[in-house]
Amino acid sequence: MNRTANPLSRRHFISTAAAGLALPAILPSSIFGQNRPSNQITVGVIGWGMQGPEDTRAFLAANDCRLVAACDVDQQHLNDAVDTINQHYQNKGCQAYHDYRELLARPDIDAVIIAVPDHWHALVATEAARQKKDVYGEKPLAKTIAEQQAIVRAVQQHKIIWQTGSWRRSQASYRRAAEIVRNGLLGKLKNVEVGLLDGHLDFITQFGGTEPSRSIQPPPPELDYETWIGPSQMQPYIQARVHMNWRWNYNTGGGMLMDWIGHHCDIAHWGMDCDRSGPLEIEGHGDFPPTTDVFNTATTYRIELKYPGDIHMTIAGGDPAIEQGTKWIGTDGWLAVTEWGFECSKPEFTGRKNLPADLRKVKLYESPGHARNFLDCVKSRQPAVAPVETGHHSTIPGHLGLISMLTGRKLRWDVEREEIINDTAASKLLSRAYRSPWKLT
């Protein structure tokens, strides 16, 4: 990036935006030299760890959008992002940014992919909304329920299009499964089982890298670790708990529970018609490593939840009685759906592309693909298949289950007010303190 051409220096951004102050809303488009077709959507990607490249590839495949900018605080990641995008287009048009606020201030960018770690979701997403950028944002929506509420308010206030990265909503098998439930073909719904993963997975070695160190050491020169930690509490740099593996430490992630709740609970809610609702009571139990461990998130867990209509849900990871995926159990049968397909106690509903017309009274949103759906909605200004409100409610059960596990108490939840009832200590865990100078405004 030619910083001499940009009147907003990085020092200025850090001294103003980090303190929660307003940045200039308009920049002269001439400084970017962008010439594009009027129907082409310009996109920037923020975060290039594990999910950023995968999301970006889906957008690179679309002819009606163009990736023009990338941002990361790890210089190696940033170089890889820019090289990947430029090689695809066979040019040098992708600009590199260290500070996400500089990217978001560009008036020529229509939409952004947000694929940063969980502890950064709220700050990046609310600023994107303030800058009127449509967002494809990774799940879970945020690190805490309070941060999710802030994102929802920002999206609604600024009227942007939001797509949560809960891509199973764009898969035909999941939609068909949810439609069977919604159309009452299993009878009255009584129980729902949501099976997630358990333990900790070292993604570095999983992707062929060398096992990361678990010792305290200086951060590598290519990583701006101070900014990477951002609003979370400062911890000594340990390689094993930074890139990709940040999920397994509660300072930055939420463990397998929060990493997966945005997928299978999202589908469970779709079938339950709970995209704007949630549980009334929550009681969770889990096994935790010592809080001082490098990986300290729950290794196994089981959460029992009561929903309106006398529906009982179990969310579990590491429980052999609860299989991975979503299972609905009604008075007249059951249906289980996973990424490998679905099984049903009623064989007449398996193997069909869609329900027969006379049974398909409730027709759920049909998406042509998660990225494609988002781009179509950016143009039409109609809601995407996984809008921000859906992403919010899909992850609330996971957040509340974790709070119940940490406090050791059953919780009662006010669905309308989105508050824990009569438990001050548990209510404090709905939010988190931000490290100075970061503020969520």
C-alpha positions as CSV (number, residue, x, y, z in Angstrom):
1,M,0.0,0.0,0.0
2,N,1.2,3.5,-0.8
3,R,0.7,5.1,2.6
4,T,1.9,8.5,1.3
5,A,-1.3,8.6,-0.8
6,N,-3.5,7.9,2.2
7,P,-4.3,11.0,4.3
8,L,-5.3,8.8,7.2
9,S,-2.0,7.5,8.7
10,R,-1.9,4.3,10.8
11,R,-0.8,6.4,13.8
12,H,-3.9,8.6,13.4
13,F,-6.2,5.5,13.2
14,I,-4.7,3.9,16.3
15,S,-4.9,7.2,18.3
16,T,-8.6,7.9,17.3
17,A,-10.5,4.7,16.4
18,A,-8.9,2.6,19.1
19,A,-10.1,5.1,21.6
20,G,-13.7,4.8,20.3
21,L,-13.6,8.1,18.4
22,A,-15.2,8.7,15.1
23,L,-13.1,8.4,11.9
24,P,-13.8,10.4,8.8
25,A,-16.7,8.8,7.0
26,I,-15.7,9.9,3.4
27,L,-12.4,9.5,1.6
28,P,-11.8,10.6,-2.0
29,S,-12.2,7.6,-4.3
30,S,-9.5,9.0,-6.5
31,I,-6.8,7.8,-4.0
32,F,-7.7,4.2,-4.8
33,G,-7.8,4.5,-8.6
34,Q,-10.7,2.0,-8.8
35,N,-12.5,1.6,-12.1
36,R,-15.1,-1.1,-11.9
37,P,-18.4,-2.1,-13.6
38,S,-21.4,-0.6,-11.8
39,N,-22.8,-4.1,-11.0
40,Q,-19.6,-5.5,-9.6
41,I,-19.4,-6.0,-5.8
42,T,-16.0,-5.0,-4.3
43,V,-14.9,-7.1,-1.3
44,G,-12.2,-7.0,1.3
45,V,-11.1,-9.8,3.6
46,I,-10.2,-9.3,7.2
47,G,-8.3,-12.2,8.8
48,W,-6.3,-14.8,6.9
49,G,-5.7,-17.6,9.4
50,M,-7.7,-20.7,8.7
51,Q,-11.2,-19.7,7.6
52,G,-10.2,-16.5,5.6
53,P,-8.6,-18.4,2.7
54,E,-11.6,-20.8,2.4
55,D,-14.2,-18.1,2.4
56,T,-12.2,-16.0,0.0
57,R,-11.9,-18.8,-2.5
58,A,-15.8,-19.0,-2.6
59,F,-15.9,-15.3,-3.5
60,L,-13.1,-15.5,-6.0
61,A,-15.2,-18.0,-8.0
62,A,-17.9,-15.4,-8.5
63,N,-17.7,-13.2,-11.6
64,D,-19.9,-10.4,-10.1
65,C,-17.5,-9.6,-7.3
66,R,-13.9,-8.6,-7.0
67,L,-11.5,-9.0,-4.0
68,V,-9.6,-5.7,-3.7
69,A,-8.1,-5.6,-0.2
70,A,-6.9,-7.9,2.5
71,C,-6.0,-7.3,6.2
72,D,-4.1,-9.3,8.8
73,V,-1.7,-8.5,11.7
74,D,0.6,-11.3,10.7
75,Q,2.8,-10.2,7.8
76,Q,3.2,-13.7,6.4
77,H,-0.5,-14.2,6.4
78,L,-1.1,-10.9,4.8
79,N,1.5,-11.6,2.1
80,D,-0.2,-14.9,1.4
81,A,-3.6,-13.2,1.2
82,V,-2.5,-10.6,-1.3
83,D,-0.6,-13.1,-3.4
84,T,-3.6,-15.5,-3.5
85,I,-5.9,-12.8,-4.7
86,N,-3.5,-11.2,-7.1
87,Q,-2.6,-14.5,-8.7
88,H,-6.2,-15.3,-9.2
89,Y,-6.8,-12.0,-11.1
90,Q,-3.3,-12.0,-12.6
91,N,-2.7,-8.4,-11.5
92,K,-1.5,-6.4,-8.5
93,G,-4.8,-4.9,-7.6
94,C,-5.2,-6.2,-4.1
95,Q,-4.0,-3.7,-1.4
96,A,-2.6,-4.9,1.9
97,Y,-3.7,-3.5,5.3
98,H,-2.4,-4.0,8.8
99,D,-5.3,-2.1,10.4
100,Y,-8.8,-3.2,9.6
101,R,-10.1,0.3,10.1
102,E,-8.1,1.6,7.2
103,L,-9.6,-1.0,4.9
104,L,-13.2,-0.3,6.2
105,A,-12.7,3.4,5.6
106,R,-12.4,2.9,1.9
107,P,-15.6,4.1,0.2
108,D,-15.1,1.9,-2.8
109,I,-15.5,-1.4,-0.8
110,D,-19.0,-2.7,-0.7
111,A,-18.6,-5.8,1.5
112,V,-16.2,-7.5,3.7
113,I,-15.4,-11.1,4.8
114,I,-14.7,-11.1,8.6
115,A,-12.6,-14.2,9.5
116,V,-10.7,-13.0,12.6
117,P,-10.6,-14.9,15.9
118,D,-13.7,-14.8,18.1
119,H,-12.3,-12.2,20.5
120,W,-12.1,-9.7,17.6
121,H,-15.5,-10.3,16.1
122,A,-17.4,-7.5,17.8
123,L,-15.0,-4.7,17.2
124,V,-14.5,-5.5,13.5
125,A,-18.2,-6.2,12.9
126,T,-19.6,-3.1,14.5
127,E,-17.1,-0.9,12.7
128,A,-17.9,-2.5,9.4
129,A,-21.6,-1.8,10.0
130,R,-20.8,1.8,10.9
131,Q,-18.9,2.1,7.7
132,K,-21.9,0.7,5.8
133,K,-20.1,-2.4,4.6
134,D,-22.2,-5.5,4.1
135,V,-20.7,-8.4,6.0
136,Y,-20.0,-12.1,5.6
137,G,-19.1,-12.9,9.2
138,E,-17.8,-16.1,10.6
139,K,-19.5,-18.0,13.4
140,P,-19.9,-17.9,16.3
141,L,-21.3,-14.3,16.1
142,A,-19.0,-13.1,19.0
143,K,-17.2,-14.0,22.2
144,T,-20.0,-13.0,24.5
145,I,-23.8,-12.5,24.3
146,A,-23.4,-8.8,25.0
147,E,-21.0,-8.4,22.1
148,Q,-23.5,-10.3,19.9
149,Q,-26.2,-7.9,21.0
150,A,-24.0,-5.0,20.0
151,I,-23.4,-6.5,16.5
152,V,-27.2,-7.1,16.0
153,R,-27.9,-3.5,17.0
154,A,-25.2,-2.1,14.6
155,V,-26.4,-4.2,11.7
156,Q,-30.0,-3.1,12.2
157,Q,-29.1,0.5,12.8
158,H,-27.0,0.8,9.7
159,K,-29.2,-1.5,7.5
160,I,-26.4,-3.6,6.2
161,I,-26.7,-7.1,4.8
162,W,-25.3,-9.8,7.0
163,Q,-24.5,-13.4,6.3
164,T,-23.4,-15.6,9.3
165,G,-20.9,-18.3,8.2
166,S,-23.3,-21.1,9.3
167,W,-23.1,-22.6,5.8
168,R,-25.2,-25.6,6.5
169,R,-28.2,-23.4,6.0
170,S,-27.2,-23.4,2.3
171,Q,-27.1,-27.2,2.0
172,A,-30.2,-28.8,0.6
173,S,-30.1,-31.8,2.9
174,Y,-30.3,-29.6,6.0
175,R,-33.1,-27.5,4.6
176,R,-35.1,-30.6,3.7
177,A,-34.6,-32.1,7.2
178,A,-35.7,-28.9,8.9
179,E,-38.7,-28.7,6.6
180,I,-39.9,-32.2,7.6
181,V,-39.8,-31.1,11.2
182,R,-41.4,-27.7,10.6
183,N,-44.3,-29.3,8.6
184,G,-45.2,-31.5,11.6
185,L,-44.3,-34.7,9.9
186,L,-42.7,-36.0,13.1
187,G,-45.7,-35.1,15.2
188,K,-45.3,-32.8,18.2
189,L,-41.7,-32.1,18.8
190,K,-40.5,-33.3,22.2
191,N,-36.7,-33.6,22.2
192,V,-33.8,-32.3,20.3
193,E,-30.2,-33.6,20.4
194,V,-27.3,-31.4,19.2
195,G,-24.0,-33.4,19.0
196,L,-20.8,-31.4,18.8
197,L,-17.1,-32.3,18.9
198,D,-15.1,-32.6,22.1
199,G,-11.5,-32.2,23.3
200,H,-8.8,-30.0,21.6
201,L,-7.5,-30.4,18.1
202,D,-4.1,-29.0,17.3
203,F,-4.8,-27.5,13.9
204,I,-1.1,-26.7,13.2
205,T,-0.2,-30.4,13.1
206,Q,-3.5,-31.3,11.6
207,F,-2.6,-29.2,8.5
208,G,0.9,-30.7,8.3
209,G,2.9,-28.2,10.3
210,T,5.4,-28.8,13.1
211,E,3.9,-29.2,16.6
212,P,3.7,-25.7,18.0
213,S,5.7,-24.8,21.2
214,R,3.9,-24.6,24.5
215,S,6.6,-22.5,26.1
216,I,6.6,-18.7,26.6
217,Q,8.8,-17.0,24.1
218,P,9.1,-13.7,22.2
219,P,6.5,-13.3,19.4
220,P,7.9,-13.8,15.9
221,P,8.8,-10.5,14.2
222,E,6.1,-11.0,11.5
223,L,3.3,-11.0,14.1
224,D,2.0,-7.8,15.8
225,Y,1.1,-9.7,18.9
226,E,0.0,-6.6,20.8
227,T,-2.7,-6.0,18.2
228,W,-3.5,-9.7,17.8
229,I,-4.4,-9.9,21.5
230,G,-6.4,-6.7,21.1
231,P,-9.3,-6.3,23.5
232,S,-8.5,-9.6,25.4
233,Q,-6.4,-9.8,28.5
234,M,-2.7,-9.7,27.7
235,Q,-1.0,-13.1,28.0
236,P,2.6,-14.1,27.3
237,Y,3.1,-15.3,23.7
238,I,2.8,-19.0,23.4
239,Q,2.9,-20.4,19.8
240,A,0.4,-23.2,20.6
241,R,-2.4,-20.8,21.6
242,V,-2.3,-18.2,18.8
243,H,-3.0,-19.1,15.1
244,M,-5.9,-21.5,14.6
245,N,-5.5,-22.9,18.1
246,W,-6.8,-19.7,19.8
247,R,-10.1,-21.6,20.1
248,W,-8.8,-23.7,23.0
249,N,-8.1,-20.9,25.4
250,Y,-11.0,-18.9,27.0
251,N,-9.1,-15.6,26.6
252,T,-9.6,-15.7,22.9
253,G,-12.0,-18.6,22.0
254,G,-14.8,-20.8,23.4
255,G,-13.6,-24.3,22.8
256,M,-15.4,-27.0,20.8
257,L,-18.7,-25.9,22.3
258,M,-18.6,-22.4,20.8
259,D,-16.7,-23.4,17.7
260,W,-19.5,-25.8,16.6
261,I,-22.7,-24.4,18.2
262,G,-23.2,-22.1,15.2
263,H,-23.6,-25.1,13.0
264,H,-25.6,-27.8,14.6
265,C,-27.6,-25.7,17.0
266,D,-28.3,-23.4,14.1
267,I,-29.9,-26.2,12.2
268,A,-31.7,-27.4,15.3
269,H,-33.3,-24.0,15.7
270,W,-34.3,-23.9,12.0
271,G,-36.4,-27.1,12.5
272,M,-37.7,-25.8,15.8
273,D,-38.7,-22.4,14.4
274,C,-36.5,-20.7,17.0
275,D,-34.6,-18.3,14.8
276,R,-35.9,-15.5,17.0
277,S,-36.3,-17.4,20.2
278,G,-34.3,-19.4,22.7
279,P,-34.2,-21.5,25.9
280,L,-36.0,-20.8,29.1
281,E,-33.8,-22.9,31.4
282,I,-30.2,-24.1,31.0
283,E,-28.1,-26.4,33.1
284,G,-24.6,-27.5,32.0
285,H,-21.8,-29.7,33.2
286,G,-18.4,-30.1,31.8
287,D,-14.8,-31.3,32.3
288,F,-12.2,-28.5,32.3
289,P,-8.4,-28.5,32.4
290,P,-6.7,-26.2,34.9
291,T,-7.3,-22.6,34.0
292,T,-3.6,-22.1,33.7
293,D,-3.2,-24.7,31.0
294,V,-2.3,-23.5,27.4
295,F,-5.6,-25.2,26.3
296,N,-8.1,-24.6,29.1
297,T,-11.5,-24.9,27.4
298,A,-14.0,-27.7,28.3
299,T,-12.9,-31.1,26.9
300,T,-16.4,-32.8,27.4
301,Y,-19.7,-31.2,28.2
302,R,-23.4,-31.8,28.4
303,I,-26.0,-29.1,28.5
304,E,-29.8,-29.6,29.2
305,L,-32.1,-26.9,28.0
306,K,-35.9,-26.3,28.3
307,Y,-37.6,-24.4,25.4
308,P,-41.1,-23.0,25.0
309,G,-43.7,-25.6,24.1
310,D,-42.2,-28.1,26.6
311,I,-39.4,-29.0,24.2
312,H,-36.2,-30.4,25.7
313,M,-32.8,-30.0,24.1
314,T,-29.5,-31.7,24.9
315,I,-26.2,-30.2,23.6
316,A,-23.2,-32.5,24.1
317,G,-19.6,-33.0,23.2
318,G,-17.9,-36.3,24.1
319,D,-21.1,-38.0,25.2
320,P,-21.4,-41.4,23.4
321,A,-25.2,-41.2,23.7
322,I,-25.4,-38.0,21.6
323,E,-24.2,-38.4,18.0
324,Q,-22.6,-35.6,16.1
325,G,-25.2,-33.5,14.2
326,T,-28.8,-32.6,14.9
327,K,-31.6,-35.0,15.8
328,W,-35.3,-34.0,16.3
329,I,-37.6,-36.5,18.1
330,G,-41.3,-36.1,17.9
331,T,-44.4,-38.0,19.0
332,D,-44.6,-39.7,15.5
333,G,-40.9,-40.3,14.7
334,W,-37.4,-38.9,14.6
335,L,-35.0,-37.5,12.1
336,A,-31.2,-37.1,12.4
337,V,-29.1,-34.9,9.9
338,T,-25.3,-34.6,9.6
339,E,-23.0,-33.6,6.8
340,W,-23.2,-37.2,5.6
341,G,-26.9,-37.0,5.0
342,F,-29.9,-37.8,7.1
343,E,-31.8,-40.7,8.6
344,C,-35.4,-40.8,9.5
345,S,-37.7,-43.2,11.2
346,K,-40.1,-42.7,8.3
347,P,-38.3,-44.1,5.2
348,E,-40.7,-42.3,2.8
349,F,-38.9,-39.0,3.6
350,T,-35.4,-40.2,2.8
351,G,-33.9,-39.9,-0.6
352,R,-36.3,-37.2,-1.8
353,K,-35.1,-33.9,-3.3
354,N,-38.0,-32.1,-1.7
355,L,-41.1,-33.0,0.2
356,P,-44.3,-33.6,-1.9
357,A,-46.1,-30.4,-2.6
358,D,-49.1,-31.4,-0.5
359,L,-46.9,-31.9,2.6
360,R,-44.6,-28.9,2.1
361,K,-46.9,-26.3,3.6
362,V,-43.9,-24.6,5.2
363,K,-41.2,-23.8,2.7
364,L,-37.8,-22.7,4.1
365,Y,-35.3,-20.4,2.5
366,E,-33.6,-22.1,-0.4
367,S,-30.1,-20.8,-0.9
368,P,-28.0,-21.4,-4.0
369,G,-24.8,-21.5,-1.9
370,H,-23.7,-19.5,1.1
371,A,-21.4,-17.0,-0.7
372,R,-23.6,-16.8,-3.7
373,N,-26.6,-16.1,-1.5
374,F,-24.8,-13.3,0.2
375,L,-23.8,-11.6,-3.0
376,D,-27.3,-11.9,-4.4
377,C,-28.6,-10.3,-1.2
378,V,-26.1,-7.5,-1.4
379,K,-27.7,-6.6,-4.7
380,S,-31.3,-7.2,-3.8
381,R,-31.1,-5.8,-0.2
382,Q,-33.1,-8.8,1.0
383,P,-32.1,-10.8,4.1
384,A,-29.6,-13.6,3.6
385,V,-30.3,-17.2,4.6
386,A,-28.3,-16.7,7.9
387,P,-28.9,-13.1,8.9
388,V,-27.4,-11.6,12.0
389,E,-30.5,-12.2,14.3
390,T,-30.3,-15.9,13.4
391,G,-26.6,-16.1,14.0
392,H,-27.2,-14.5,17.4
393,H,-30.0,-16.8,18.6
394,S,-28.3,-19.9,17.3
395,T,-25.3,-19.4,19.6
396,I,-27.1,-18.1,22.7
397,P,-27.6,-21.7,24.0
398,G,-23.9,-22.3,23.8
399,H,-23.0,-19.1,25.6
400,L,-25.6,-19.8,28.3
401,G,-24.5,-23.5,28.6
402,L,-20.9,-22.4,29.2
403,I,-22.0,-19.8,31.8
404,S,-23.9,-22.5,33.6
405,M,-20.9,-24.8,33.5
406,L,-18.6,-22.1,34.9
407,T,-21.0,-21.1,37.7
408,G,-22.2,-24.6,38.5
409,R,-25.8,-23.5,38.5
410,K,-29.0,-23.9,36.5
411,L,-29.9,-20.6,34.8
412,R,-33.2,-19.1,33.8
413,W,-33.3,-16.9,30.7
414,D,-35.7,-14.2,29.7
415,V,-36.0,-14.7,26.0
416,E,-37.6,-11.4,25.2
417,R,-35.3,-9.2,27.4
418,E,-32.3,-11.4,26.7
419,E,-31.3,-11.4,30.4
420,I,-30.3,-14.1,32.9
421,I,-33.0,-14.0,35.6
422,N,-32.0,-13.3,39.3
423,D,-28.4,-14.3,39.1
424,T,-26.0,-11.4,39.3
425,A,-22.8,-13.4,39.2
426,A,-23.9,-15.3,36.1
427,S,-25.1,-12.1,34.5
428,K,-21.6,-10.6,34.7
429,L,-20.4,-13.4,32.3
430,L,-22.7,-12.2,29.6
431,S,-20.0,-9.6,28.8
432,R,-16.3,-9.2,29.3
433,A,-13.8,-6.4,30.2
434,Y,-11.8,-4.9,27.3
435,R,-8.2,-4.2,27.6
436,S,-7.3,-0.6,27.2
437,P,-7.5,1.3,24.8
438,W,-10.0,-0.9,23.1
439,K,-13.7,0.0,23.5
440,L,-16.9,-1.4,22.0
441,T,-18.9,1.6,21.0
